[in-house]
Amino acid sequence: MKEIETLLNPNPLSVYLNKPSKNFTKEDIIRYVENNGIEMVNFRYVGGDGRLKTLNFVINSKQHLDSLLSSGERVDGSSLFAYIETGSSDLYVVPRFRTAFLNPFSEIPTIDILCSYFNKDGMPLTSSPEYVLRKAQQTLSKKTGLSFEAMGELEYYIIYEDNGLFPARDQKGYHESMPFAKWESLRTEAMHAIAQTGGLIKYGHSEVGNFHIENIVYEQNEIEFLPTNVEDAADQLVIAKWILRMIAYKYGVTISFAPKITIGKAGSGLHIHTRLMKDGKNMMIEDGQLSDVARKAIAGYLQCAPSLTAFGNTIPTSYFRLVPHQEAPTNICWGDRNRSVLVRVPLGWTGNMNMVKAVNPLEPDGLKDFSDKQTVEFRCPDGSADIYLLLAGLCVAARHGLEMENALEFAKRAYVGVDIFKDEYKEICGNLDHLPVSCKESAECLKNQADIYLKYDVFTQDLINGMIKELKSHNDHGLLEKISGNYVELLALVNKHLHC
């Protein structure tokens, strides 16, 4: 079994070392470097803008490599995070060996490793987004006995000049194939590279949102991941965005994760699927039905939703996407298979079934239980999100829901079934709270709900204050109404945040 697993693992380090990446050690990295002609190591770490930063090292000896992997290196924290003062900005970046991967782009054989931040005393930087996520997961586990798993749906636009051949229909790109979807090869190349770096991919496909502006085509695509522990889920999303941009650069096209490019056309979200686990069992489902654990977590997501936008919707155009009838949420509610709600319970294989047998008569009889697949989807975030803080916030919100005395009743009041626009839910919808409509309003919501995130010292006050200050700096109250009829101003704003 171990040999089969190794053969099917796309990560070259896992194949060579014959172990999963979670078990990588310093000695493993050194052995791989020595025996595979690796000449360089890159330290990678995420800054306050959510993008990967890089520190390059040429390996000059085994002793040098050992020292590098053991001690990490110094960086200037004030240049990476706006809330860190210049006078106390020296930080250490220390590699997390389980994240090591073979760089798929470097002509010089190179190993990349994601790093964590430490302060001058050699302690984890308490306000580092990656460490906040770790604290959120550990606190949830300590307080509830549950672990948090997540996966993202990474939507993006490929922007290129129209060649006039096999044009795709406007807003009809869902699961389209080549030649009508022009960039399947870019998507599959990216998926292959992401898998080699350790990303657990569910699938990729073209998305609904094709459109033209003059001679420029905007083709929407999506790569969706598999559920995994929340820290790995964050790492693989950050790496995936970097890989997509690198391959787009190679092809000479632009990739954007921007939430909205033009009014009236589909925006790009970063939907997050979550599930709570215990001893390897999915606790979101019980006897084929959504469990009380799931409903309590949903209650937490809903109550924290206004402030979660501070981590998941961080630029003015985020709120151009959150408008009615665009498969994006505006009301704080949940439902089944409903793409206009904030929290969706997707189709989940909850009954015993054997659909494969129905179309493949040679397969064996017998019903199968696939209920472990069930997740709950949070639909308002977009590509501007600070991925670590967003997932940390969701982890906190799930724990908050499990601690709420009236969580089940709260969830019941906010349930709108399978169609939020049906008459039978009109009265419920009239009493629902709404998501913020601007960064400024999101900042106020975070300020009002800060205690939820500060509880158990998961988030830090300086981090919360920094987020509030950044959101308010956009000064975007009423912005959509001001510029929605002005194409020039709208395009300038979109271009400003195109690479959010």
RAWOPE-V549685 format. One record per residue. N is the residue number from 1. RES is the residue in one small letter. SS is DSSP state (a for helix, b for strand, c for the rest). OMEGA is omega as a letter, one per 20 degrees, with the letter a starting at -180 (NA if undefined). NEAR is the number of other ideal C-beta (glycine too) atoms within 12 Angstrom. Layout:
BEGIN
{{N RES SS OMEGA NEAR} {N RES SS OMEGA NEAR}}
END
This chain:
BEGIN
{{1 m c a 7} {2 k a r 13} {3 e a r 10} {4 i a r 10} {5 e a r 15} {6 t a a 19} {7 l a a 12} {8 l a a 13} {9 n c a 23} {10 p c a 25} {11 n c a 36} {12 p a r 27} {13 l a r 38} {14 s a r 30} {15 v a a 24} {16 y a a 24} {17 l a r 29} {18 n c r 22} {19 k c r 24} {20 p c a 21} {21 s a a 38} {22 k a a 23} {23 n a r 16} {24 f c r 31} {25 t c r 21} {26 k a a 26} {27 e a r 19} {28 d a a 28} {29 i a a 37} {30 i a a 29} {31 r a r 25} {32 y a r 36} {33 v a a 33} {34 e a a 20} {35 n a a 16} {36 n c r 21} {37 g c r 14} {38 i c a 32} {39 e c a 21} {40 m b r 27} {41 v b r 40} {42 n b r 36} {43 f b r 35} {44 r b r 35} {45 y b a 41} {46 v b r 38} {47 g c a 31} {48 g c r 29} {49 d c r 24} {50 g c a 36} {51 r c r 23} {52 l b r 33} {53 k b a 29} {54 t b r 27} {55 l b a 29} {56 n b r 20} {57 f b r 30} {58 v b a 17} {59 i c a 29} {60 n c r 14} {61 s c r 14} {62 k a r 19} {63 q a r 12} {64 h a r 18} {65 l a r 29} {66 d a r 20} {67 s a a 18} {68 l a a 32} {69 l a a 34} {70 s a a 19} {71 s a a 20} {72 g c a 28} {73 e b r 28} {74 r b r 19} {75 v b r 31} {76 d b a 23} {77 g a a 31} {78 s a r 18} {79 s a a 17} {80 l c a 31} {81 f c a 36} {82 a c a 24} {83 y c r 28} {84 i c a 29} {85 e c a 17} {86 t a a 14} {87 g a r 10} {88 s a a 17} {89 s c a 22} {90 d b r 24} {91 l b r 37} {92 y b r 29} {93 v b a 38} {94 v b a 33} {95 p b r 35} {96 r c a 35} {97 f a a 33} {98 r a a 31} {99 t a a 36} {100 a c r 44} {101 f b r 42} {102 l b a 35} {103 n c a 32} {104 p c a 32} {105 f c a 26} {106 s c r 20} {107 e c r 9} {108 i c a 18} {109 p c a 24} {110 t b r 29} {111 i b r 43} {112 d b r 42} {113 i b r 45} {114 l b a 39} {115 c b r 42} {116 s b a 36} {117 y b r 42} {118 f b a 28} {119 n c a 24} {120 k c r 16} {121 d c a 12} {122 g c r 15} {123 m c r 16} {124 p b r 27} {125 l c a 36} {126 t c a 27} {127 s c r 38} {128 s c a 39} {129 p a a 43} {130 e a r 43} {131 y a r 35} {132 v a r 45} {133 l a r 42} {134 r a r 31} {135 k a a 37} {136 a a r 42} {137 q a a 38} {138 q a r 27} {139 t a r 30} {140 l a a 42} {141 s a a 27} {142 k a a 15} {143 k a a 24} {144 t a a 28} {145 g c a 17} {146 l c r 35} {147 s b a 34} {148 f b r 49} {149 e b a 42} {150 a b r 48} {151 m b a 40} {152 g b r 51} {153 e b a 40} {154 l b r 46} {155 e b a 46} {156 y b r 47} {157 y b r 45} {158 i b a 40} {159 i b a 37} {160 y b r 25} {161 e b a 19} {162 d c r 20} {163 n c r 12} {164 g c a 12} {165 l c r 12} {166 f c a 17} {167 p c r 21} {168 a c r 35} {169 r c a 18} {170 d c r 20} {171 q c r 23} {172 k c a 21} {173 g c a 35} {174 y c r 23} {175 h c r 19} {176 e c r 28} {177 s c r 18} {178 m c j 19} {179 p c a 17} {180 f c r 21} {181 a c a 33} {182 k c a 32} {183 w c r 40} {184 e a a 25} {185 s a r 23} {186 l a a 36} {187 r a a 40} {188 t a r 24} {189 e a r 25} {190 a a r 39} {191 m a r 33} {192 h a a 22} {193 a a r 36} {194 i a r 38} {195 a a r 32} {196 q a r 30} {197 t c r 40} {198 g c r 41} {199 g c r 40} {200 l c a 33} {201 i b r 34} {202 k b r 25} {203 y b r 20} {204 g b r 33} {205 h b r 28} {206 s b a 37} {207 e c a 37} {208 v c a 31} {209 g c r 42} {210 n c r 36} {211 f b r 29} {212 h b r 24} {213 i b a 24} {214 e c a 12} {215 n c a 13} {216 i b r 22} {217 v b r 32} {218 y b a 42} {219 e b a 50} {220 q b r 44} {221 n b r 46} {222 e b r 40} {223 i b a 44} {224 e b a 34} {225 f b r 38} {226 l c r 27} {227 p c r 33} {228 t b a 33} {229 n b a 33} {230 v a r 44} {231 e a r 36} {232 d a r 38} {233 a a r 43} {234 a a a 47} {235 d a a 45} {236 q a r 43} {237 l a r 46} {238 v a r 46} {239 i a a 44} {240 a a r 46} {241 k a r 38} {242 w a a 38} {243 i a r 39} {244 l a r 42} {245 r a r 31} {246 m a a 26} {247 i a r 32} {248 a a r 30} {249 y a r 17} {250 k a a 18} {251 y a a 21} {252 g c r 14} {253 v c r 27} {254 t b r 29} {255 i b r 39} {256 s b r 39} {257 f c a 48} {258 a c a 41} {259 p c a 43} {260 k c a 43} {261 i c r 41} {262 t c a 34} {263 i c r 26} {264 g c r 20} {265 k c a 32} {266 a c r 38} {267 g c r 45} {268 s c r 48} {269 g b r 43} {270 l b a 49} {271 h b a 40} {272 i b r 45} {273 h b a 37} {274 t b r 49} {275 r b r 44} {276 l b a 45} {277 m b r 32} {278 k b a 20} {279 d c r 11} {280 g c a 12} {281 k b r 21} {282 n b a 32} {283 m c a 33} {284 m c a 38} {285 i b r 30} {286 e b a 19} {287 d c r 12} {288 g c a 18} {289 q b r 18} {290 l b a 35} {291 s c r 30} {292 d a r 24} {293 v a r 36} {294 a a a 39} {295 r a r 36} {296 k a r 35} {297 a a r 48} {298 i a r 48} {299 a a r 37} {300 g a r 43} {301 y a a 52} {302 l a a 44} {303 q a a 36} {304 c a a 47} {305 a a a 46} {306 p a a 36} {307 s a r 43} {308 l a r 45} {309 t a r 50} {310 a a r 50} {311 f a a 52} {312 g a a 52} {313 n c a 54} {314 t c a 46} {315 i c a 40} {316 p c a 41} {317 t c r 42} {318 s a a 46} {319 y a r 41} {320 f a r 38} {321 r a a 45} {322 l c a 40} {323 v c a 29} {324 p c r 18} {325 h c r 14} {326 q c a 26} {327 e c r 29} {328 a c a 35} {329 p c r 47} {330 t c r 29} {331 n b r 35} {332 i c a 40} {333 c c r 41} {334 w b a 45} {335 g b a 36} {336 d b r 27} {337 r c a 19} {338 n c a 29} {339 r c r 28} {340 s c r 32} {341 v c r 43} {342 l c r 45} {343 v b a 49} {344 r b r 39} {345 v b a 39} {346 p c r 31} {347 l c a 18} {348 g c r 29} {349 w c a 22} {350 t c r 27} {351 g c r 18} {352 n c a 14} {353 m b r 19} {354 n c a 19} {355 m a a 14} {356 v a r 17} {357 k a a 15} {358 a a a 11} {359 v a r 9} {360 n c a 11} {361 p c a 10} {362 l c r 8} {363 e c a 13} {364 p c r 11} {365 d c r 12} {366 g c r 11} {367 l c a 17} {368 k b a 18} {369 d c r 20} {370 f c a 20} {371 s a r 27} {372 d a a 21} {373 k a a 24} {374 q c r 36} {375 t c r 43} {376 v b a 48} {377 e b r 41} {378 f b a 48} {379 r c a 47} {380 c c a 51} {381 p c r 52} {382 d b a 47} {383 g c r 46} {384 s c a 45} {385 a c r 46} {386 d c a 43} {387 i a a 47} {388 y a a 42} {389 l a r 45} {390 l a a 48} {391 l a r 47} {392 a a r 48} {393 g a r 54} {394 l a r 55} {395 c a r 52} {396 v a a 46} {397 a a r 48} {398 a a r 51} {399 r a r 42} {400 h a r 39} {401 g a r 42} {402 l a r 35} {403 e a a 24} {404 m c r 26} {405 e c a 12} {406 n c a 17} {407 a a a 30} {408 l a r 24} {409 e a r 15} {410 f a r 28} {411 a a a 34} {412 k a a 21} {413 r a a 25} {414 a c a 36} {415 y b a 33} {416 v c r 37} {417 g c a 25} {418 v c a 21} {419 d c a 20} {420 i c a 36} {421 f c r 22} {422 k c a 16} {423 d a a 13} {424 e a r 14} {425 y a a 26} {426 k a a 16} {427 e a r 12} {428 i a a 26} {429 c a r 30} {430 g a a 14} {431 n c a 15} {432 l c r 27} {433 d c a 23} {434 h b r 25} {435 l c r 38} {436 p c a 36} {437 v c r 28} {438 s c r 33} {439 c a r 40} {440 k a r 27} {441 e a r 31} {442 s a r 42} {443 a a r 34} {444 e a r 23} {445 c a r 37} {446 l a r 41} {447 k a a 26} {448 n a a 20} {449 q a a 32} {450 a a a 28} {451 d a r 19} {452 i a a 35} {453 y a r 41} {454 l a a 27} {455 k a a 22} {456 y a r 25} {457 d a r 20} {458 v c r 37} {459 f c r 42} {460 t c a 28} {461 q a a 20} {462 d a r 24} {463 l a r 38} {464 i a r 35} {465 n a r 23} {466 g a r 30} {467 m a r 45} {468 i a r 33} {469 k a a 22} {470 e a a 30} {471 l a a 38} {472 k a a 25} {473 s c r 17} {474 h c r 29} {475 n c a 16} {476 d c r 31} {477 h c r 21} {478 g c a 16} {479 l a a 27} {480 l a r 26} {481 e a a 17} {482 k a a 17} {483 i a a 21} {484 s c r 20} {485 g c a 11} {486 n c a 15} {487 y a a 16} {488 v a a 11} {489 e a r 19} {490 l a r 27} {491 l a r 22} {492 a a r 15} {493 l a r 32} {494 v a a 35} {495 n a r 20} {496 k a a 19} {497 h c a 34} {498 l c a 28} {499 h c a 26} {500 c c NA 40}}
END
